[in-house]
Amino acid sequence: MTTCYSYIDCPLGRMFVQGDGQFVTGLFMPRHKGWRGPDASWQQSDASFTVVREQLAEYFAGGRQIFTVPIKLAGAPFEERVWQELMRIPFGTTISYAQLAQRIGKPTAARAVGHANGRNPISIIVPCHRVIGANGKLTGYAGGVDKKQWLLAWECARLSSIQGPPAIAHEIGSHPEVETGKPSTNPFS
């Protein structure tokens, strides 16, 4: 299957998106740590990313809190488990790396969770920016701590403008379609 890519302009700069025509497999910030850019064999295709472009525009306009664009997570089983759990963190909410480790049933693995969090290939849609240090400080973000701070401040400001409690604005059971390297069809079961 051919890998396609495109660029999406947003308030944080020009993001890079990649996918296989069916699933988004990568969404990277400008100057994203570890991002190498498109491979020479990849095909640029704006049309392949219409839905993700629309949903990101809605997110940045304040009209979307949950993404429904199909994504495909590919990593080690531990990384995939961490990334899947990230999608359960409600919009405008933060948790610590230790809390994330507890949520995946590995309470002593906060450092490993941090490493997996840092290798998340799909920024914003898989909201790794919502994980902070146990002391409340913003620690590492492959897209840049300044962008993590902006995203958290923006989400918090957006939540404060919504009438009603955040639980109404974000239904925990609503998640995007996710495909992982595992044969499971429902990674949230």
FENKALIN-V829063 format. One record per residue. RES is the residue in three letters. SS is DSSP state (H for helix, E for strand, C for the rest). PHI is phi in whole degrees, 0 to 359 (NA if undefined). OMEGA is omega as a letter, one per 40 degrees, with the letter a starting at -180 (999 if undefined). Layout:
<<RES	SS	PHI	OMEGA> <RES	SS	PHI	OMEGA>>
//
This chain:
<<MET	C	NA	a> <THR	C	282	i> <THR	C	272	i> <CYS	E	251	i> <TYR	E	211	i> <SER	E	201	i> <TYR	E	237	i> <ILE	E	231	i> <ASP	E	278	i> <CYS	E	210	a> <PRO	C	301	a> <LEU	C	267	a> <GLY	E	118	a> <ARG	E	268	i> <MET	E	270	i> <PHE	E	251	i> <VAL	E	236	i> <GLN	E	225	i> <GLY	E	189	a> <ASP	C	248	a> <GLY	C	95	i> <GLN	C	244	a> <PHE	C	238	i> <VAL	E	282	a> <THR	E	245	i> <GLY	E	199	i> <LEU	E	214	a> <PHE	E	237	i> <MET	C	287	i> <PRO	C	300	a> <ARG	C	57	i> <HIS	C	296	a> <LYS	C	301	i> <GLY	C	86	a> <TRP	C	280	a> <ARG	C	261	a> <GLY	C	94	a> <PRO	C	290	i> <ASP	C	286	a> <ALA	C	301	a> <SER	C	275	a> <TRP	C	283	a> <GLN	E	248	i> <GLN	E	286	a> <SER	C	206	i> <ASP	C	294	a> <ALA	H	298	a> <SER	H	291	a> <PHE	H	236	a> <THR	H	301	a> <VAL	H	294	i> <VAL	H	295	i> <ARG	H	298	i> <GLU	H	297	a> <GLN	H	291	i> <LEU	H	294	i> <ALA	H	298	i> <GLU	H	295	i> <TYR	H	300	a> <PHE	H	288	i> <ALA	H	273	i> <GLY	C	92	a> <GLY	C	258	a> <ARG	C	225	i> <GLN	C	243	a> <ILE	C	234	i> <PHE	C	268	i> <THR	C	241	i> <VAL	C	297	i> <PRO	C	293	i> <ILE	E	236	i> <LYS	E	230	i> <LEU	E	264	i> <ALA	C	228	i> <GLY	C	192	i> <ALA	C	295	a> <PRO	H	308	i> <PHE	H	296	i> <GLU	H	299	a> <GLU	H	299	i> <ARG	H	297	i> <VAL	H	298	a> <TRP	H	297	i> <GLN	H	295	i> <GLU	H	291	i> <LEU	H	302	a> <MET	C	290	i> <ARG	C	268	i> <ILE	C	280	a> <PRO	C	297	i> <PHE	C	311	i> <GLY	C	76	a> <THR	C	243	i> <THR	C	236	i> <ILE	E	225	i> <SER	E	270	i> <TYR	H	300	i> <ALA	H	296	i> <GLN	H	295	i> <LEU	H	296	i> <ALA	H	299	i> <GLN	H	296	a> <ARG	H	298	i> <ILE	C	266	i> <GLY	C	81	i> <LYS	C	232	a> <PRO	C	299	i> <THR	C	260	a> <ALA	C	254	a> <ALA	H	302	a> <ARG	H	294	i> <ALA	H	295	i> <VAL	H	298	i> <GLY	H	299	i> <HIS	H	295	i> <ALA	H	296	i> <ASN	H	302	a> <GLY	H	292	i> <ARG	C	260	i> <ASN	C	303	a> <PRO	C	274	a> <ILE	E	231	a> <SER	C	304	i> <ILE	C	66	a> <ILE	C	296	i> <VAL	C	258	a> <PRO	C	283	i> <CYS	H	293	i> <HIS	H	292	a> <ARG	H	272	i> <VAL	E	252	a> <ILE	E	232	i> <GLY	C	292	a> <ALA	C	299	i> <ASN	C	274	i> <GLY	C	89	a> <LYS	C	277	i> <LEU	C	279	i> <THR	C	252	i> <GLY	C	16	i> <TYR	C	198	a> <ALA	C	301	i> <GLY	C	276	a> <GLY	C	112	a> <VAL	H	300	i> <ASP	H	299	i> <LYS	H	286	i> <LYS	H	299	i> <GLN	H	298	a> <TRP	H	298	a> <LEU	H	300	a> <LEU	H	294	i> <ALA	H	296	a> <TRP	H	296	a> <GLU	H	297	a> <CYS	H	297	i> <ALA	H	296	i> <ARG	H	295	i> <LEU	H	297	a> <SER	H	292	i> <SER	C	268	a> <ILE	C	273	i> <GLN	C	282	i> <GLY	C	97	a> <PRO	C	290	i> <PRO	H	304	a> <ALA	H	299	i> <ILE	H	286	a> <ALA	H	289	a> <HIS	C	227	i> <GLU	C	270	a> <ILE	C	303	a> <GLY	C	284	a> <SER	C	266	a> <HIS	C	225	i> <PRO	C	292	i> <GLU	C	293	a> <VAL	E	232	i> <GLU	E	242	i> <THR	E	243	i> <GLY	C	291	i> <LYS	C	273	a> <PRO	C	288	a> <SER	C	302	i> <THR	C	270	i> <ASN	C	234	a> <PRO	C	289	a> <PHE	C	260	a> <SER	C	275	999>>
//
